Amino acid sequence: MSVRVNITSKGIQKVLKNYNEKQAIAEYIWNGFDANATTIQVDYEANSLGLLEQLTIADNGYGINFDRLQQKFDPFFESEKSIQIVAPKHTSKMHGRNGVGRLTFFTFAHDAVWHTTYQSEQGFRYGEIHISTGGLNSYSHNFTAAPSSSGETGTTVSFTNLRISQQDVEETVLPFLINEFCWFIELNKQKNYSVIVNGKALDFSSNIKTLEEFNIFYPDTAVTFKIKYVHWKENLHKELSKYYFLAGGEEIYKDYTTLNKKSDDYFHSVYIDSDFFRDFDFKSFENEGQVAIFGAAKSSAEYRFLIKALTEYLKGKRKPFLKECAKRLIETYEQDEIFPVYATEREKELRKPALVNLIKALYEIEPKLFSSLNTDQKKTFVRLIDILMRSNLRDEIFEMFNGMIELEAEEQDELLQLIKGLEALKN
């Protein structure tokens, strides 16, 4: 049976134009986890020219229930607006993404077939769904097949007429998948989630720079929070840096960490597990004057104690990281000849060290000042600082940067002491 729906195939491709093959393959893996799968298997074979001849993505989730097939597929085809991705803000469940994921295969293949087994009231059932790139606005399905006797649910998607090479998979797709799912695999560590590629588990730990586990104890009510901190080598794509609140290994809520939007490459995740969160009301604090009826809330002493302790902990971890980044910034500025050219070696010896130290300190306080600048802008910015230092306008330097960036009291004092400590410079 074939079903055609309103939006055209070209319309669907237009809406999903920002997808590439690595993002599309990631969507199929998310679909599996969204179906409560614990294991995703990605298998591929290449020909003698290195082009893929077959690619399959299989999961052990609950499958696609053919009794609700029309509800499952049609809403995502009705209009361009309906297939936009809306990711949940405070949970890692990917509900709402799986409909889009079914359509993105056009980025790397011409045809896709879903082989799915689900459990109905009559027992296990098996069926197939077919979609091709030339007809993304329609799908054919066969759910008249004999009942499955496997006793296991799951879905395998087979892609044919592929436009992707083995090199693409191994050099681009797999590293992308590691960064995409590493935080999620760590979140579900107790459930032994995994992604298996050609029989070998993908090594998500390869993106871990630092991992530390410790407890935070609130003595007044004897509440213990088990903490796992992970500093990632590379970014987590759309996930960003977050706190994950769990109870007994199950995610209850997630939110951005206090250092998430600092415009640096300090990518981190903090997993917090405690029975304290079982009846926790994460929303009551968002509405002024509202009090949690059952359980604790963000206004509780325990929660405030926890977040304060974690904020200080993250600041402590970020500081040496930013020092290293500031050092690399100076090296890059040297290579790109960003610093002023001094008339004599003596003048260079007198002025440049102070300028370098101030730039390092400014970067450590607010990396955003140095992001997204082209070469000319970098030169202008650095030389403006140099001119102000030559003129001994230390108060003006402080006021300028204090007005440009939001500084905490401790950072204000740090910047002020650094500027006042600079050796007096003369024209």
C-alpha positions in Angstrom: 0.0 0.0 0.0 1.3 3.5 -0.9 0.4 6.7 1.0 0.9 10.2 -0.5 0.8 13.3 1.6 0.6 17.1 1.0 4.1 18.5 1.0 6.3 17.7 -2.1 9.5 15.7 -2.0 11.5 18.9 -3.0 9.7 20.8 -0.3 10.9 18.3 2.3 14.5 18.5 1.0 14.3 22.3 1.2 13.2 22.2 4.8 16.0 19.7 5.6 18.7 21.4 3.5 21.0 22.0 6.4 21.4 18.3 7.0 24.5 16.5 5.8 25.3 12.8 5.8 26.8 12.7 9.3 23.9 14.5 10.9 21.4 12.3 9.0 23.1 9.1 10.3 23.0 10.5 13.8 19.3 11.1 13.5 18.7 7.4 12.8 20.7 6.5 15.9 18.6 9.0 17.9 15.5 7.3 16.5 16.7 4.0 18.0 17.4 5.5 21.4 14.0 7.3 21.2 12.4 3.9 20.8 14.0 2.8 24.1 16.8 0.9 22.4 20.0 0.1 24.4 22.1 -1.0 21.5 22.4 0.5 18.0 24.3 -1.5 15.4 25.8 0.3 12.4 27.1 -2.0 9.7 28.6 -1.1 6.3 30.5 -2.7 3.4 32.5 -0.9 0.7 33.5 -2.0 -2.8 37.0 -2.0 -4.3 36.6 1.7 -5.1 35.9 2.5 -1.5 32.2 3.4 -2.1 29.6 1.9 0.2 27.6 -0.9 -1.2 25.4 -1.3 1.8 24.6 0.4 5.1 22.3 -0.7 7.8 21.3 0.8 11.2 19.6 -1.6 13.6 18.2 -1.1 17.1 16.6 -3.2 19.8 13.9 -0.7 20.5 10.1 -1.3 20.6 9.7 -1.1 16.8 7.2 0.7 14.7 3.6 -0.3 15.5 1.8 -0.6 12.2 -1.6 -0.1 13.9 -0.5 3.5 14.4 1.6 3.9 11.3 -0.5 6.7 9.8 -0.3 8.6 13.0 3.4 8.0 13.1 4.3 9.1 9.6 1.7 11.4 8.2 2.0 14.4 10.7 5.6 14.9 9.6 4.6 15.2 6.0 1.6 17.5 6.2 3.5 20.8 5.9 7.0 22.3 6.0 6.3 23.7 9.5 5.3 20.3 10.9 8.7 18.7 10.2 10.8 21.3 11.9 12.8 19.9 14.8 11.7 21.0 18.3 14.1 19.4 20.8 13.0 19.2 24.4 14.7 21.8 26.7 14.9 20.0 30.0 15.1 16.3 29.1 17.3 14.2 27.0 14.5 12.2 25.5 14.3 12.9 21.8 10.6 12.8 21.3 9.6 14.8 18.2 12.9 14.1 16.3 12.3 10.6 15.0 9.8 11.8 12.3 12.4 14.1 10.8 15.1 11.4 11.0 13.2 9.1 8.7 13.5 11.6 5.9 17.1 12.7 6.0 18.6 9.7 4.2 18.4 11.6 0.9 21.7 13.2 2.0 23.6 10.0 1.4 21.3 7.4 -0.2 18.5 7.0 -2.7 16.3 4.4 -1.0 15.5 3.4 2.5 13.7 0.3 3.8 12.6 -0.1 7.4 12.3 -3.8 8.7 10.5 -3.6 12.0 9.2 -6.0 14.6 6.8 -4.8 17.3 4.7 -6.4 19.9 0.9 -6.2 19.4 -2.0 -7.6 21.4 -1.9 -10.6 19.1 1.9 -11.2 19.6 5.0 -10.1 17.7 4.4 -8.6 14.2 6.8 -7.9 11.4 6.5 -5.4 8.5 8.4 -3.2 6.1 8.2 0.5 5.0 9.8 1.9 1.8 10.7 5.5 1.0 12.8 6.8 -1.9 14.5 10.1 -2.4 12.4 10.9 -5.5 9.2 10.4 -3.4 10.0 11.6 0.1 6.3 12.8 0.3 5.0 9.2 0.0 5.8 5.9 1.6 4.7 2.3 0.9 4.3 -0.3 3.5 3.5 -4.0 3.9 2.1 -5.1 7.2 0.4 -8.2 6.0 3.5 -10.3 6.6 3.2 -13.4 8.8 3.7 -12.8 12.6 7.3 -12.7 13.6 8.5 -15.6 15.7 11.8 -14.0 16.8 10.4 -12.9 20.2 12.4 -9.6 20.0 11.3 -6.2 18.9 13.5 -3.7 17.0 14.0 -1.9 13.7 16.6 -2.2 11.0 16.9 0.5 8.3 18.7 -0.6 5.1 20.0 2.0 2.7 20.7 1.4 -0.9 22.1 3.3 -3.9 24.5 5.1 -1.5 26.5 8.2 -2.3 29.0 8.0 0.6 32.4 6.4 0.8 34.2 4.3 3.4 36.6 7.2 3.9 33.6 9.6 4.6 32.3 7.2 7.2 35.6 6.6 9.0 37.1 10.1 8.8 33.9 12.2 9.1 30.9 10.3 10.3 32.3 8.3 13.1 34.2 11.2 14.8 30.9 13.2 14.5 29.0 10.4 16.2 31.4 10.2 19.1 30.9 14.0 19.8 27.2 13.7 19.2 26.5 10.8 21.6 29.3 10.8 24.2 27.4 12.8 26.8 24.3 10.7 26.3 26.2 7.4 26.6 27.7 8.7 29.8 24.3 9.8 31.1 23.0 6.3 30.6 26.1 4.5 31.8 24.2 2.3 34.2 22.0 1.1 31.3 25.0 0.0 29.2 23.9 2.0 26.1 26.2 1.4 23.2 26.7 2.0 19.5 28.3 -0.9 17.6 30.0 -0.2 14.3 30.9 -3.3 12.2 31.0 -5.4 15.4 33.1 -3.0 17.5 31.8 -0.6 20.1 32.3 3.0 19.3 34.8 4.5 21.8 33.1 7.5 23.3 35.7 7.9 25.9 38.1 9.2 23.2 36.4 12.6 23.6 37.0 12.7 27.4 39.7 15.1 28.5 39.1 14.7 32.2 36.6 12.6 34.3 36.3 13.0 38.0 33.8 11.5 40.5 33.1 12.7 44.0 30.4 13.4 46.6 28.9 16.7 47.8 27.4 16.3 51.3 24.9 18.7 52.8 25.3 18.2 56.6 22.2 19.9 57.9 19.9 17.3 56.3 22.4 14.6 55.6 21.8 14.7 51.8 24.5 13.3 49.6 24.9 14.2 45.9 27.0 11.8 43.7 28.9 13.9 41.2 30.5 12.9 37.9 32.3 15.7 36.1 33.4 15.3 32.5 35.6 17.8 30.6 35.2 17.0 26.9 38.0 17.5 24.3 35.6 18.7 21.6 32.1 20.3 21.5 28.9 18.4 21.9 27.1 20.0 19.0 23.7 21.2 20.0 23.8 19.8 23.5 26.2 22.4 25.0 27.4 22.2 28.7 24.8 21.0 31.2 23.9 19.7 34.6 22.0 16.4 34.5 20.0 15.7 37.6 19.3 12.0 38.2 17.7 9.7 40.8 18.9 6.1 40.9 20.5 6.6 37.5 17.3 7.9 35.8 17.4 11.4 34.4 14.9 13.7 36.0 15.9 17.1 34.6 18.7 18.9 32.9 19.8 22.5 32.6 22.7 24.7 31.5 25.6 25.0 33.8 26.6 28.5 35.1 29.6 28.4 32.8 27.8 27.3 29.6 27.8 30.6 27.7 31.3 31.8 28.3 32.4 31.8 24.7 35.3 29.5 25.2 36.0 25.8 24.4 35.4 24.6 28.0 33.0 21.8 27.0 31.7 20.0 30.1 28.9 17.9 31.6 28.0 17.4 35.2 26.0 14.4 36.2 24.3 14.7 39.7 22.7 11.6 41.2 20.7 11.7 44.4 17.4 10.4 45.9 16.9 14.0 46.8 15.6 14.6 43.2 12.9 11.9 43.2 10.1 14.3 44.2 12.0 17.5 43.3 10.0 20.3 41.7 12.4 22.0 39.2 9.7 24.4 38.0 8.4 26.1 41.1 11.4 28.3 41.5 10.8 29.7 38.0 7.6 31.3 39.1 8.1 33.9 41.8 6.1 33.2 44.9 5.2 29.6 43.9 6.1 27.0 46.5 6.5 23.3 45.8 3.7 21.3 47.3 5.4 17.9 47.2 9.2 17.4 47.7 11.9 20.0 47.5 12.5 22.8 45.0 15.2 25.1 43.6 14.7 27.4 46.5 15.7 24.7 49.0 18.9 25.1 51.0 20.2 21.8 49.7 19.8 22.8 46.0 21.4 26.2 46.6 24.3 24.6 48.5 24.8 22.1 45.6 24.8 24.7 42.8 27.1 27.1 44.7 29.6 24.2 45.3 29.5 23.1 41.7 29.9 26.6 40.4 33.0 27.1 42.5 34.3 23.7 41.4 33.7 24.5 37.7 35.4 27.8 38.0 38.4 26.1 39.6 38.5 23.6 36.7 38.1 26.3 34.0 40.8 28.6 35.3 43.9 26.4 34.3 42.1 25.5 31.1 41.8 29.2 30.2 45.4 29.9 31.1 46.4 27.3 28.6 44.1 28.8 26.0 45.5 32.3 26.7 49.0 30.9 26.1 47.9 29.5 22.8 46.2 32.8 21.9 49.5 34.7 22.4 51.3 32.1 20.2 48.8 32.6 17.5 49.0 36.4 17.7 52.8 36.1 17.4 52.5 33.9 14.3 50.0 36.2 12.7 52.0 39.4 13.6 49.2 40.9 15.6 51.4 42.7 18.1 52.7 46.2 17.4 56.1 46.7 15.8 58.4 48.5 18.2 61.0 51.1 17.2 63.8 49.5 19.2 64.5 46.2 21.0 64.7 48.2 24.3 61.2 49.6 23.7 60.0 46.1 22.9 61.5 44.7 26.1 59.9 47.4 28.2 56.4 47.4 26.6 55.5 44.0 25.1 55.6 41.8 28.3 53.0 44.1 30.0 50.8 44.1 26.9 51.0 40.3 26.7 50.2 39.8 30.4 47.2 42.1 30.1 45.8 40.3 27.0 46.3 36.9 28.8 44.4 38.2 31.8 41.6 39.7 29.7 41.2 36.4 27.9 41.1 34.5 31.1 38.3 36.8 32.4 36.3 37.0 29.2 37.3 35.0 26.2 34.3 36.5 24.3 36.4 39.7 23.8 38.7 37.8 21.4 36.3 35.6 19.6 35.1 36.2 16.0 37.7 38.9 15.2 39.4 39.0 11.8 43.1 39.9 11.5 42.6 43.6 11.1 40.2 43.7 14.1 42.7 41.8 16.2 45.5 44.3 15.3 43.2 47.3 16.0 42.1 45.9 19.4 45.6 45.0 20.6 47.1 48.3 19.4 44.3 50.2 21.1 45.3 48.5 24.4 48.9 49.3 23.7 48.2 53.0 23.1 46.2 53.3 26.4 49.1 51.6 28.2 51.6 54.0 26.7 49.5 56.9 27.9 49.4 55.5 31.4 45.6 55.6 31.2 45.1 52.7 33.6 41.8 53.9 35.1 40.5 54.3 31.6 41.6 50.8 30.6 39.8 49.4 33.6 36.6 51.4 33.0 36.6 50.5 29.3 36.8 46.7 29.9 34.5 46.9 33.0 31.9 48.5 30.8 32.4 46.0 27.9 32.1 42.8 29.8 30.1 41.7 32.8 32.6 41.1 35.7 31.9 39.6 39.0 33.4 41.4 42.0 36.3 39.0 42.2 37.0 39.5 38.5 36.8 43.2 38.8 39.3 43.2 41.6 41.6 40.9 39.7 41.5 43.1 36.6 42.0 46.3 38.6 45.0 44.9 40.5 46.6 43.7 37.3 46.2 47.1 35.6 47.5 49.0 38.6 50.5 46.6 38.8 51.6 47.3 35.3 54.9 49.2 35.1 54.4 52.9 34.3 54.9 53.4 30.6 55.9 56.6 28.9 55.7 57.7 25.3 
